C-alpha cells in the first residue's frame, strides 16, 4: 500500500546505509515532497527528526526560475560515495576550516530561502555559486568535488556574465550541473555561446549538453 512521506524519508536513509553507499536524508526529502521547500533536521536526536516547510513563492517566480534554471550534463561521472567519504573524514577531524564551512553552509541555506521568498533569482544564483565553493572546501582541494573542466566551464560563463551561478548536483558523482542563466540569456543562447566561444578553447565542452528543467509538483 501507499506509505507516508515520513516512512519513505527514513526508509531510504536506512537502505542507503545497508548498501554502504552512505548519503543522508536530503535527496529523498526534496524528491518525495513536491514544490520548493526548506528541509531541516534537529540534531542530535536519533532517529533524526526532519521538518519540511513548503515555501509560498511569488506567483511568477517559478516561471522565471524555470526559464533561467538549466540542467547541464557534463558527462564527467564519478562515484559519489568516494567524494562523501572524503568529506566525512575531514568532518571527523573537526578542523576550524571545516567547522566554519559547515556553519556558513547553514547560513546560506537560510539566505537562499529568503532569496526564493523575495523572488530574487540573481541572488539565488549568487548563493548557489557560494554553495558550490563550500562543497569543494568540504571535500578538500583534491577531493574530486569539482573537476577542472567543470570549474573552467563555470568560470568562462561567469566571465561573460552569461550566468549568475552554477553548482554540480548532489555530490557531483552523476555528472549533472545546474546553472542559473543571466536575465538576458536562455538555453538556446547559452548553447550557441558554448559552441562558438567555449568549445574552440576546450574540446571537452563539446560533450556538454543543456536541458530544460522545472519544479516538480
MODELLER restraints for C-alpha pairs under 7 A, 6 or more apart:
rsr = mdl.restraints
at = mdl.atoms
rsr.add(forms.Gaussian(group=physical.xy_distance, feature=features.Distance(at['CA:5:A'], at['CA:32:A']), mean=6.99, stdev=0.5))
rsr.add(forms.Gaussian(group=physical.xy_distance, feature=features.Distance(at['CA:9:A'], at['CA:25:A']), mean=6.37, stdev=0.5))
rsr.add(forms.Gaussian(group=physical.xy_distance, feature=features.Distance(at['CA:9:A'], at['CA:28:A']), mean=5.88, stdev=0.5))
rsr.add(forms.Gaussian(group=physical.xy_distance, feature=features.Distance(at['CA:9:A'], at['CA:29:A']), mean=5.99, stdev=0.5))
rsr.add(forms.Gaussian(group=physical.xy_distance, feature=features.Distance(at['CA:13:A'], at['CA:24:A']), mean=6.12, stdev=0.5))
rsr.add(forms.Gaussian(group=physical.xy_distance, feature=features.Distance(at['CA:13:A'], at['CA:25:A']), mean=5.79, stdev=0.5))
rsr.add(forms.Gaussian(group=physical.xy_distance, feature=features.Distance(at['CA:16:A'], at['CA:22:A']), mean=5.67, stdev=0.5))
rsr.add(forms.Gaussian(group=physical.xy_distance, feature=features.Distance(at['CA:16:A'], at['CA:23:A']), mean=6.57, stdev=0.5))
rsr.add(forms.Gaussian(group=physical.xy_distance, feature=features.Distance(at['CA:21:A'], at['CA:81:A']), mean=5.68, stdev=0.5))
rsr.add(forms.Gaussian(group=physical.xy_distance, feature=features.Distance(at['CA:22:A'], at['CA:81:A']), mean=6.65, stdev=0.5))
rsr.add(forms.Gaussian(group=physical.xy_distance, feature=features.Distance(at['CA:34:A'], at['CA:216:A']), mean=5.80, stdev=0.5))
rsr.add(forms.Gaussian(group=physical.xy_distance, feature=features.Distance(at['CA:34:A'], at['CA:217:A']), mean=4.65, stdev=0.5))
rsr.add(forms.Gaussian(group=physical.xy_distance, feature=features.Distance(at['CA:35:A'], at['CA:54:A']), mean=6.88, stdev=0.5))
rsr.add(forms.Gaussian(group=physical.xy_distance, feature=features.Distance(at['CA:35:A'], at['CA:215:A']), mean=6.11, stdev=0.5))
rsr.add(forms.Gaussian(group=physical.xy_distance, feature=features.Distance(at['CA:35:A'], at['CA:216:A']), mean=5.78, stdev=0.5))
rsr.add(forms.Gaussian(group=physical.xy_distance, feature=features.Distance(at['CA:35:A'], at['CA:217:A']), mean=5.21, stdev=0.5))
rsr.add(forms.Gaussian(group=physical.xy_distance, feature=features.Distance(at['CA:36:A'], at['CA:54:A']), mean=6.09, stdev=0.5))
rsr.add(forms.Gaussian(group=physical.xy_distance, feature=features.Distance(at['CA:36:A'], at['CA:55:A']), mean=5.75, stdev=0.5))
rsr.add(forms.Gaussian(group=physical.xy_distance, feature=features.Distance(at['CA:37:A'], at['CA:52:A']), mean=6.64, stdev=0.5))
rsr.add(forms.Gaussian(group=physical.xy_distance, feature=features.Distance(at['CA:37:A'], at['CA:53:A']), mean=5.33, stdev=0.5))
rsr.add(forms.Gaussian(group=physical.xy_distance, feature=features.Distance(at['CA:37:A'], at['CA:54:A']), mean=4.32, stdev=0.5))
rsr.add(forms.Gaussian(group=physical.xy_distance, feature=features.Distance(at['CA:37:A'], at['CA:55:A']), mean=5.12, stdev=0.5))
rsr.add(forms.Gaussian(group=physical.xy_distance, feature=features.Distance(at['CA:38:A'], at['CA:52:A']), mean=5.96, stdev=0.5))
rsr.add(forms.Gaussian(group=physical.xy_distance, feature=features.Distance(at['CA:38:A'], at['CA:53:A']), mean=5.14, stdev=0.5))
rsr.add(forms.Gaussian(group=physical.xy_distance, feature=features.Distance(at['CA:38:A'], at['CA:54:A']), mean=6.61, stdev=0.5))
rsr.add(forms.Gaussian(group=physical.xy_distance, feature=features.Distance(at['CA:38:A'], at['CA:113:A']), mean=6.93, stdev=0.5))
rsr.add(forms.Gaussian(group=physical.xy_distance, feature=features.Distance(at['CA:39:A'], at['CA:51:A']), mean=5.77, stdev=0.5))
rsr.add(forms.Gaussian(group=physical.xy_distance, feature=features.Distance(at['CA:39:A'], at['CA:52:A']), mean=4.56, stdev=0.5))
rsr.add(forms.Gaussian(group=physical.xy_distance, feature=features.Distance(at['CA:39:A'], at['CA:53:A']), mean=6.27, stdev=0.5))
rsr.add(forms.Gaussian(group=physical.xy_distance, feature=features.Distance(at['CA:40:A'], at['CA:50:A']), mean=5.71, stdev=0.5))
rsr.add(forms.Gaussian(group=physical.xy_distance, feature=features.Distance(at['CA:40:A'], at['CA:51:A']), mean=5.32, stdev=0.5))
rsr.add(forms.Gaussian(group=physical.xy_distance, feature=features.Distance(at['CA:40:A'], at['CA:52:A']), mean=6.57, stdev=0.5))
rsr.add(forms.Gaussian(group=physical.xy_distance, feature=features.Distance(at['CA:41:A'], at['CA:48:A']), mean=6.55, stdev=0.5))
rsr.add(forms.Gaussian(group=physical.xy_distance, feature=features.Distance(at['CA:41:A'], at['CA:49:A']), mean=5.53, stdev=0.5))
rsr.add(forms.Gaussian(group=physical.xy_distance, feature=features.Distance(at['CA:41:A'], at['CA:50:A']), mean=4.53, stdev=0.5))
rsr.add(forms.Gaussian(group=physical.xy_distance, feature=features.Distance(at['CA:41:A'], at['CA:51:A']), mean=6.38, stdev=0.5))
rsr.add(forms.Gaussian(group=physical.xy_distance, feature=features.Distance(at['CA:42:A'], at['CA:48:A']), mean=6.69, stdev=0.5))
rsr.add(forms.Gaussian(group=physical.xy_distance, feature=features.Distance(at['CA:42:A'], at['CA:49:A']), mean=5.49, stdev=0.5))
rsr.add(forms.Gaussian(group=physical.xy_distance, feature=features.Distance(at['CA:42:A'], at['CA:50:A']), mean=6.70, stdev=0.5))
rsr.add(forms.Gaussian(group=physical.xy_distance, feature=features.Distance(at['CA:56:A'], at['CA:117:A']), mean=6.96, stdev=0.5))
rsr.add(forms.Gaussian(group=physical.xy_distance, feature=features.Distance(at['CA:57:A'], at['CA:116:A']), mean=6.72, stdev=0.5))
rsr.add(forms.Gaussian(group=physical.xy_distance, feature=features.Distance(at['CA:57:A'], at['CA:117:A']), mean=5.23, stdev=0.5))
rsr.add(forms.Gaussian(group=physical.xy_distance, feature=features.Distance(at['CA:58:A'], at['CA:117:A']), mean=6.90, stdev=0.5))
rsr.add(forms.Gaussian(group=physical.xy_distance, feature=features.Distance(at['CA:58:A'], at['CA:119:A']), mean=6.25, stdev=0.5))
rsr.add(forms.Gaussian(group=physical.xy_distance, feature=features.Distance(at['CA:61:A'], at['CA:119:A']), mean=5.60, stdev=0.5))
rsr.add(forms.Gaussian(group=physical.xy_distance, feature=features.Distance(at['CA:65:A'], at['CA:121:A']), mean=6.76, stdev=0.5))
rsr.add(forms.Gaussian(group=physical.xy_distance, feature=features.Distance(at['CA:66:A'], at['CA:213:A']), mean=6.41, stdev=0.5))
rsr.add(forms.Gaussian(group=physical.xy_distance, feature=features.Distance(at['CA:66:A'], at['CA:214:A']), mean=5.16, stdev=0.5))
rsr.add(forms.Gaussian(group=physical.xy_distance, feature=features.Distance(at['CA:67:A'], at['CA:186:A']), mean=6.82, stdev=0.5))
rsr.add(forms.Gaussian(group=physical.xy_distance, feature=features.Distance(at['CA:68:A'], at['CA:180:A']), mean=5.43, stdev=0.5))
rsr.add(forms.Gaussian(group=physical.xy_distance, feature=features.Distance(at['CA:68:A'], at['CA:181:A']), mean=4.85, stdev=0.5))
rsr.add(forms.Gaussian(group=physical.xy_distance, feature=features.Distance(at['CA:68:A'], at['CA:186:A']), mean=6.19, stdev=0.5))
rsr.add(forms.Gaussian(group=physical.xy_distance, feature=features.Distance(at['CA:69:A'], at['CA:178:A']), mean=6.83, stdev=0.5))
rsr.add(forms.Gaussian(group=physical.xy_distance, feature=features.Distance(at['CA:69:A'], at['CA:179:A']), mean=5.81, stdev=0.5))
rsr.add(forms.Gaussian(group=physical.xy_distance, feature=features.Distance(at['CA:69:A'], at['CA:180:A']), mean=4.72, stdev=0.5))
rsr.add(forms.Gaussian(group=physical.xy_distance, feature=features.Distance(at['CA:69:A'], at['CA:181:A']), mean=6.39, stdev=0.5))
rsr.add(forms.Gaussian(group=physical.xy_distance, feature=features.Distance(at['CA:69:A'], at['CA:213:A']), mean=6.80, stdev=0.5))
rsr.add(forms.Gaussian(group=physical.xy_distance, feature=features.Distance(at['CA:70:A'], at['CA:178:A']), mean=5.73, stdev=0.5))
rsr.add(forms.Gaussian(group=physical.xy_distance, feature=features.Distance(at['CA:70:A'], at['CA:179:A']), mean=5.35, stdev=0.5))
rsr.add(forms.Gaussian(group=physical.xy_distance, feature=features.Distance(at['CA:70:A'], at['CA:180:A']), mean=6.45, stdev=0.5))
rsr.add(forms.Gaussian(group=physical.xy_distance, feature=features.Distance(at['CA:70:A'], at['CA:187:A']), mean=6.75, stdev=0.5))
rsr.add(forms.Gaussian(group=physical.xy_distance, feature=features.Distance(at['CA:70:A'], at['CA:210:A']), mean=6.67, stdev=0.5))
rsr.add(forms.Gaussian(group=physical.xy_distance, feature=features.Distance(at['CA:70:A'], at['CA:211:A']), mean=5.93, stdev=0.5))
rsr.add(forms.Gaussian(group=physical.xy_distance, feature=features.Distance(at['CA:70:A'], at['CA:212:A']), mean=5.38, stdev=0.5))
rsr.add(forms.Gaussian(group=physical.xy_distance, feature=features.Distance(at['CA:70:A'], at['CA:213:A']), mean=6.09, stdev=0.5))
rsr.add(forms.Gaussian(group=physical.xy_distance, feature=features.Distance(at['CA:71:A'], at['CA:176:A']), mean=6.90, stdev=0.5))
rsr.add(forms.Gaussian(group=physical.xy_distance, feature=features.Distance(at['CA:71:A'], at['CA:177:A']), mean=5.85, stdev=0.5))
rsr.add(forms.Gaussian(group=physical.xy_distance, feature=features.Distance(at['CA:71:A'], at['CA:178:A']), mean=4.62, stdev=0.5))
rsr.add(forms.Gaussian(group=physical.xy_distance, feature=features.Distance(at['CA:71:A'], at['CA:179:A']), mean=6.46, stdev=0.5))
rsr.add(forms.Gaussian(group=physical.xy_distance, feature=features.Distance(at['CA:71:A'], at['CA:210:A']), mean=5.84, stdev=0.5))
rsr.add(forms.Gaussian(group=physical.xy_distance, feature=features.Distance(at['CA:71:A'], at['CA:211:A']), mean=5.04, stdev=0.5))
rsr.add(forms.Gaussian(group=physical.xy_distance, feature=features.Distance(at['CA:71:A'], at['CA:212:A']), mean=6.19, stdev=0.5))
rsr.add(forms.Gaussian(group=physical.xy_distance, feature=features.Distance(at['CA:71:A'], at['CA:213:A']), mean=6.29, stdev=0.5))
rsr.add(forms.Gaussian(group=physical.xy_distance, feature=features.Distance(at['CA:72:A'], at['CA:176:A']), mean=5.71, stdev=0.5))
rsr.add(forms.Gaussian(group=physical.xy_distance, feature=features.Distance(at['CA:72:A'], at['CA:177:A']), mean=4.99, stdev=0.5))
rsr.add(forms.Gaussian(group=physical.xy_distance, feature=features.Distance(at['CA:72:A'], at['CA:178:A']), mean=6.01, stdev=0.5))
rsr.add(forms.Gaussian(group=physical.xy_distance, feature=features.Distance(at['CA:72:A'], at['CA:208:A']), mean=6.61, stdev=0.5))
rsr.add(forms.Gaussian(group=physical.xy_distance, feature=features.Distance(at['CA:72:A'], at['CA:209:A']), mean=5.61, stdev=0.5))
rsr.add(forms.Gaussian(group=physical.xy_distance, feature=features.Distance(at['CA:72:A'], at['CA:210:A']), mean=4.64, stdev=0.5))
rsr.add(forms.Gaussian(group=physical.xy_distance, feature=features.Distance(at['CA:72:A'], at['CA:211:A']), mean=6.18, stdev=0.5))
rsr.add(forms.Gaussian(group=physical.xy_distance, feature=features.Distance(at['CA:73:A'], at['CA:175:A']), mean=6.03, stdev=0.5))
rsr.add(forms.Gaussian(group=physical.xy_distance, feature=features.Distance(at['CA:73:A'], at['CA:176:A']), mean=4.67, stdev=0.5))
rsr.add(forms.Gaussian(group=physical.xy_distance, feature=features.Distance(at['CA:73:A'], at['CA:177:A']), mean=6.38, stdev=0.5))
rsr.add(forms.Gaussian(group=physical.xy_distance, feature=features.Distance(at['CA:73:A'], at['CA:208:A']), mean=5.61, stdev=0.5))
rsr.add(forms.Gaussian(group=physical.xy_distance, feature=features.Distance(at['CA:73:A'], at['CA:209:A']), mean=5.27, stdev=0.5))
rsr.add(forms.Gaussian(group=physical.xy_distance, feature=features.Distance(at['CA:73:A'], at['CA:210:A']), mean=6.56, stdev=0.5))
rsr.add(forms.Gaussian(group=physical.xy_distance, feature=features.Distance(at['CA:74:A'], at['CA:175:A']), mean=5.36, stdev=0.5))
rsr.add(forms.Gaussian(group=physical.xy_distance, feature=features.Distance(at['CA:74:A'], at['CA:176:A']), mean=5.99, stdev=0.5))
rsr.add(forms.Gaussian(group=physical.xy_distance, feature=features.Distance(at['CA:74:A'], at['CA:207:A']), mean=6.79, stdev=0.5))
rsr.add(forms.Gaussian(group=physical.xy_distance, feature=features.Distance(at['CA:74:A'], at['CA:208:A']), mean=4.70, stdev=0.5))
rsr.add(forms.Gaussian(group=physical.xy_distance, feature=features.Distance(at['CA:74:A'], at['CA:209:A']), mean=6.86, stdev=0.5))
rsr.add(forms.Gaussian(group=physical.xy_distance, feature=features.Distance(at['CA:75:A'], at['CA:175:A']), mean=5.44, stdev=0.5))
rsr.add(forms.Gaussian(group=physical.xy_distance, feature=features.Distance(at['CA:75:A'], at['CA:207:A']), mean=6.88, stdev=0.5))
rsr.add(forms.Gaussian(group=physical.xy_distance, feature=features.Distance(at['CA:75:A'], at['CA:208:A']), mean=6.76, stdev=0.5))
rsr.add(forms.Gaussian(group=physical.xy_distance, feature=features.Distance(at['CA:76:A'], at['CA:175:A']), mean=4.76, stdev=0.5))
rsr.add(forms.Gaussian(group=physical.xy_distance, feature=features.Distance(at['CA:77:A'], at['CA:173:A']), mean=5.16, stdev=0.5))
rsr.add(forms.Gaussian(group=physical.xy_distance, feature=features.Distance(at['CA:77:A'], at['CA:174:A']), mean=4.94, stdev=0.5))
rsr.add(forms.Gaussian(group=physical.xy_distance, feature=features.Distance(at['CA:77:A'], at['CA:175:A']), mean=4.48, stdev=0.5))
rsr.add(forms.Gaussian(group=physical.xy_distance, feature=features.Distance(at['CA:78:A'], at['CA:173:A']), mean=4.33, stdev=0.5))
rsr.add(forms.Gaussian(group=physical.xy_distance, feature=features.Distance(at['CA:78:A'], at['CA:174:A']), mean=6.54, stdev=0.5))
rsr.add(forms.Gaussian(group=physical.xy_distance, feature=features.Distance(at['CA:79:A'], at['CA:173:A']), mean=5.13, stdev=0.5))
rsr.add(forms.Gaussian(group=physical.xy_distance, feature=features.Distance(at['CA:80:A'], at['CA:171:A']), mean=5.47, stdev=0.5))
rsr.add(forms.Gaussian(group=physical.xy_distance, feature=features.Distance(at['CA:80:A'], at['CA:172:A']), mean=6.55, stdev=0.5))
rsr.add(forms.Gaussian(group=physical.xy_distance, feature=features.Distance(at['CA:80:A'], at['CA:173:A']), mean=4.34, stdev=0.5))
rsr.add(forms.Gaussian(group=physical.xy_distance, feature=features.Distance(at['CA:83:A'], at['CA:139:A']), mean=6.53, stdev=0.5))
rsr.add(forms.Gaussian(group=physical.xy_distance, feature=features.Distance(at['CA:83:A'], at['CA:143:A']), mean=6.10, stdev=0.5))
rsr.add(forms.Gaussian(group=physical.xy_distance, feature=features.Distance(at['CA:83:A'], at['CA:144:A']), mean=6.31, stdev=0.5))
rsr.add(forms.Gaussian(group=physical.xy_distance, feature=features.Distance(at['CA:83:A'], at['CA:145:A']), mean=6.49, stdev=0.5))
rsr.add(forms.Gaussian(group=physical.xy_distance, feature=features.Distance(at['CA:83:A'], at['CA:171:A']), mean=6.77, stdev=0.5))
rsr.add(forms.Gaussian(group=physical.xy_distance, feature=features.Distance(at['CA:86:A'], at['CA:139:A']), mean=5.73, stdev=0.5))
rsr.add(forms.Gaussian(group=physical.xy_distance, feature=features.Distance(at['CA:86:A'], at['CA:143:A']), mean=6.44, stdev=0.5))
rsr.add(forms.Gaussian(group=physical.xy_distance, feature=features.Distance(at['CA:87:A'], at['CA:138:A']), mean=5.55, stdev=0.5))
rsr.add(forms.Gaussian(group=physical.xy_distance, feature=features.Distance(at['CA:87:A'], at['CA:139:A']), mean=4.65, stdev=0.5))
rsr.add(forms.Gaussian(group=physical.xy_distance, feature=features.Distance(at['CA:90:A'], at['CA:98:A']), mean=7.00, stdev=0.5))
rsr.add(forms.Gaussian(group=physical.xy_distance, feature=features.Distance(at['CA:91:A'], at['CA:98:A']), mean=6.31, stdev=0.5))
rsr.add(forms.Gaussian(group=physical.xy_distance, feature=features.Distance(at['CA:98:A'], at['CA:138:A']), mean=6.34, stdev=0.5))
rsr.add(forms.Gaussian(group=physical.xy_distance, feature=features.Distance(at['CA:101:A'], at['CA:134:A']), mean=6.45, stdev=0.5))
rsr.add(forms.Gaussian(group=physical.xy_distance, feature=features.Distance(at['CA:105:A'], at['CA:131:A']), mean=6.89, stdev=0.5))
rsr.add(forms.Gaussian(group=physical.xy_distance, feature=features.Distance(at['CA:105:A'], at['CA:134:A']), mean=6.94, stdev=0.5))
rsr.add(forms.Gaussian(group=physical.xy_distance, feature=features.Distance(at['CA:108:A'], at['CA:127:A']), mean=6.68, stdev=0.5))
rsr.add(forms.Gaussian(group=physical.xy_distance, feature=features.Distance(at['CA:112:A'], at['CA:124:A']), mean=5.97, stdev=0.5))
rsr.add(forms.Gaussian(group=physical.xy_distance, feature=features.Distance(at['CA:112:A'], at['CA:127:A']), mean=6.34, stdev=0.5))
rsr.add(forms.Gaussian(group=physical.xy_distance, feature=features.Distance(at['CA:115:A'], at['CA:123:A']), mean=6.23, stdev=0.5))
rsr.add(forms.Gaussian(group=physical.xy_distance, feature=features.Distance(at['CA:115:A'], at['CA:124:A']), mean=5.72, stdev=0.5))
rsr.add(forms.Gaussian(group=physical.xy_distance, feature=features.Distance(at['CA:116:A'], at['CA:124:A']), mean=6.80, stdev=0.5))
rsr.add(forms.Gaussian(group=physical.xy_distance, feature=features.Distance(at['CA:122:A'], at['CA:164:A']), mean=6.02, stdev=0.5))
rsr.add(forms.Gaussian(group=physical.xy_distance, feature=features.Distance(at['CA:125:A'], at['CA:164:A']), mean=4.90, stdev=0.5))
rsr.add(forms.Gaussian(group=physical.xy_distance, feature=features.Distance(at['CA:125:A'], at['CA:165:A']), mean=4.13, stdev=0.5))
rsr.add(forms.Gaussian(group=physical.xy_distance, feature=features.Distance(at['CA:125:A'], at['CA:166:A']), mean=6.91, stdev=0.5))
rsr.add(forms.Gaussian(group=physical.xy_distance, feature=features.Distance(at['CA:125:A'], at['CA:180:A']), mean=5.61, stdev=0.5))
rsr.add(forms.Gaussian(group=physical.xy_distance, feature=features.Distance(at['CA:126:A'], at['CA:164:A']), mean=5.94, stdev=0.5))
rsr.add(forms.Gaussian(group=physical.xy_distance, feature=features.Distance(at['CA:126:A'], at['CA:165:A']), mean=5.31, stdev=0.5))
rsr.add(forms.Gaussian(group=physical.xy_distance, feature=features.Distance(at['CA:128:A'], at['CA:165:A']), mean=5.70, stdev=0.5))
rsr.add(forms.Gaussian(group=physical.xy_distance, feature=features.Distance(at['CA:128:A'], at['CA:166:A']), mean=6.08, stdev=0.5))
rsr.add(forms.Gaussian(group=physical.xy_distance, feature=features.Distance(at['CA:128:A'], at['CA:167:A']), mean=6.32, stdev=0.5))
rsr.add(forms.Gaussian(group=physical.xy_distance, feature=features.Distance(at['CA:129:A'], at['CA:165:A']), mean=4.68, stdev=0.5))
rsr.add(forms.Gaussian(group=physical.xy_distance, feature=features.Distance(at['CA:129:A'], at['CA:166:A']), mean=5.26, stdev=0.5))
rsr.add(forms.Gaussian(group=physical.xy_distance, feature=features.Distance(at['CA:129:A'], at['CA:167:A']), mean=6.14, stdev=0.5))
rsr.add(forms.Gaussian(group=physical.xy_distance, feature=features.Distance(at['CA:132:A'], at['CA:167:A']), mean=4.96, stdev=0.5))
rsr.add(forms.Gaussian(group=physical.xy_distance, feature=features.Distance(at['CA:135:A'], at['CA:145:A']), mean=6.96, stdev=0.5))
rsr.add(forms.Gaussian(group=physical.xy_distance, feature=features.Distance(at['CA:136:A'], at['CA:145:A']), mean=5.44, stdev=0.5))
rsr.add(forms.Gaussian(group=physical.xy_distance, feature=features.Distance(at['CA:136:A'], at['CA:146:A']), mean=6.48, stdev=0.5))
rsr.add(forms.Gaussian(group=physical.xy_distance, feature=features.Distance(at['CA:139:A'], at['CA:145:A']), mean=6.25, stdev=0.5))
rsr.add(forms.Gaussian(group=physical.xy_distance, feature=features.Distance(at['CA:145:A'], at['CA:171:A']), mean=6.66, stdev=0.5))
rsr.add(forms.Gaussian(group=physical.xy_distance, feature=features.Distance(at['CA:145:A'], at['CA:172:A']), mean=6.07, stdev=0.5))
rsr.add(forms.Gaussian(group=physical.xy_distance, feature=features.Distance(at['CA:154:A'], at['CA:166:A']), mean=6.68, stdev=0.5))
rsr.add(forms.Gaussian(group=physical.xy_distance, feature=features.Distance(at['CA:157:A'], at['CA:163:A']), mean=5.94, stdev=0.5))
rsr.add(forms.Gaussian(group=physical.xy_distance, feature=features.Distance(at['CA:158:A'], at['CA:164:A']), mean=6.77, stdev=0.5))
rsr.add(forms.Gaussian(group=physical.xy_distance, feature=features.Distance(at['CA:161:A'], at['CA:182:A']), mean=6.85, stdev=0.5))
rsr.add(forms.Gaussian(group=physical.xy_distance, feature=features.Distance(at['CA:162:A'], at['CA:181:A']), mean=6.08, stdev=0.5))
rsr.add(forms.Gaussian(group=physical.xy_distance, feature=features.Distance(at['CA:162:A'], at['CA:182:A']), mean=5.36, stdev=0.5))
rsr.add(forms.Gaussian(group=physical.xy_distance, feature=features.Distance(at['CA:162:A'], at['CA:185:A']), mean=6.55, stdev=0.5))
rsr.add(forms.Gaussian(group=physical.xy_distance, feature=features.Distance(at['CA:163:A'], at['CA:179:A']), mean=6.86, stdev=0.5))
rsr.add(forms.Gaussian(group=physical.xy_distance, feature=features.Distance(at['CA:163:A'], at['CA:180:A']), mean=5.58, stdev=0.5))
rsr.add(forms.Gaussian(group=physical.xy_distance, feature=features.Distance(at['CA:163:A'], at['CA:181:A']), mean=4.13, stdev=0.5))
rsr.add(forms.Gaussian(group=physical.xy_distance, feature=features.Distance(at['CA:163:A'], at['CA:182:A']), mean=4.63, stdev=0.5))
rsr.add(forms.Gaussian(group=physical.xy_distance, feature=features.Distance(at['CA:164:A'], at['CA:180:A']), mean=5.58, stdev=0.5))
rsr.add(forms.Gaussian(group=physical.xy_distance, feature=features.Distance(at['CA:164:A'], at['CA:181:A']), mean=5.97, stdev=0.5))
rsr.add(forms.Gaussian(group=physical.xy_distance, feature=features.Distance(at['CA:164:A'], at['CA:182:A']), mean=5.60, stdev=0.5))
rsr.add(forms.Gaussian(group=physical.xy_distance, feature=features.Distance(at['CA:165:A'], at['CA:179:A']), mean=5.80, stdev=0.5))
rsr.add(forms.Gaussian(group=physical.xy_distance, feature=features.Distance(at['CA:165:A'], at['CA:180:A']), mean=5.25, stdev=0.5))
rsr.add(forms.Gaussian(group=physical.xy_distance, feature=features.Distance(at['CA:166:A'], at['CA:177:A']), mean=6.98, stdev=0.5))
rsr.add(forms.Gaussian(group=physical.xy_distance, feature=features.Distance(at['CA:166:A'], at['CA:178:A']), mean=5.62, stdev=0.5))
rsr.add(forms.Gaussian(group=physical.xy_distance, feature=features.Distance(at['CA:166:A'], at['CA:179:A']), mean=4.18, stdev=0.5))
rsr.add(forms.Gaussian(group=physical.xy_distance, feature=features.Distance(at['CA:166:A'], at['CA:180:A']), mean=6.18, stdev=0.5))
rsr.add(forms.Gaussian(group=physical.xy_distance, feature=features.Distance(at['CA:167:A'], at['CA:177:A']), mean=5.58, stdev=0.5))
rsr.add(forms.Gaussian(group=physical.xy_distance, feature=features.Distance(at['CA:167:A'], at['CA:178:A']), mean=5.58, stdev=0.5))
rsr.add(forms.Gaussian(group=physical.xy_distance, feature=features.Distance(at['CA:167:A'], at['CA:179:A']), mean=6.62, stdev=0.5))
rsr.add(forms.Gaussian(group=physical.xy_distance, feature=features.Distance(at['CA:168:A'], at['CA:176:A']), mean=5.90, stdev=0.5))
rsr.add(forms.Gaussian(group=physical.xy_distance, feature=features.Distance(at['CA:168:A'], at['CA:177:A']), mean=4.06, stdev=0.5))
rsr.add(forms.Gaussian(group=physical.xy_distance, feature=features.Distance(at['CA:168:A'], at['CA:178:A']), mean=6.26, stdev=0.5))
rsr.add(forms.Gaussian(group=physical.xy_distance, feature=features.Distance(at['CA:169:A'], at['CA:176:A']), mean=5.63, stdev=0.5))
rsr.add(forms.Gaussian(group=physical.xy_distance, feature=features.Distance(at['CA:169:A'], at['CA:177:A']), mean=5.31, stdev=0.5))
rsr.add(forms.Gaussian(group=physical.xy_distance, feature=features.Distance(at['CA:169:A'], at['CA:178:A']), mean=6.58, stdev=0.5))
rsr.add(forms.Gaussian(group=physical.xy_distance, feature=features.Distance(at['CA:187:A'], at['CA:210:A']), mean=6.82, stdev=0.5))
rsr.add(forms.Gaussian(group=physical.xy_distance, feature=features.Distance(at['CA:191:A'], at['CA:210:A']), mean=6.93, stdev=0.5))
rsr.add(forms.Gaussian(group=physical.xy_distance, feature=features.Distance(at['CA:198:A'], at['CA:205:A']), mean=6.86, stdev=0.5))
rsr.add(forms.Gaussian(group=physical.xy_distance, feature=features.Distance(at['CA:199:A'], at['CA:205:A']), mean=5.26, stdev=0.5))
rsr.add(forms.Gaussian(group=physical.xy_distance, feature=features.Distance(at['CA:199:A'], at['CA:206:A']), mean=5.59, stdev=0.5))
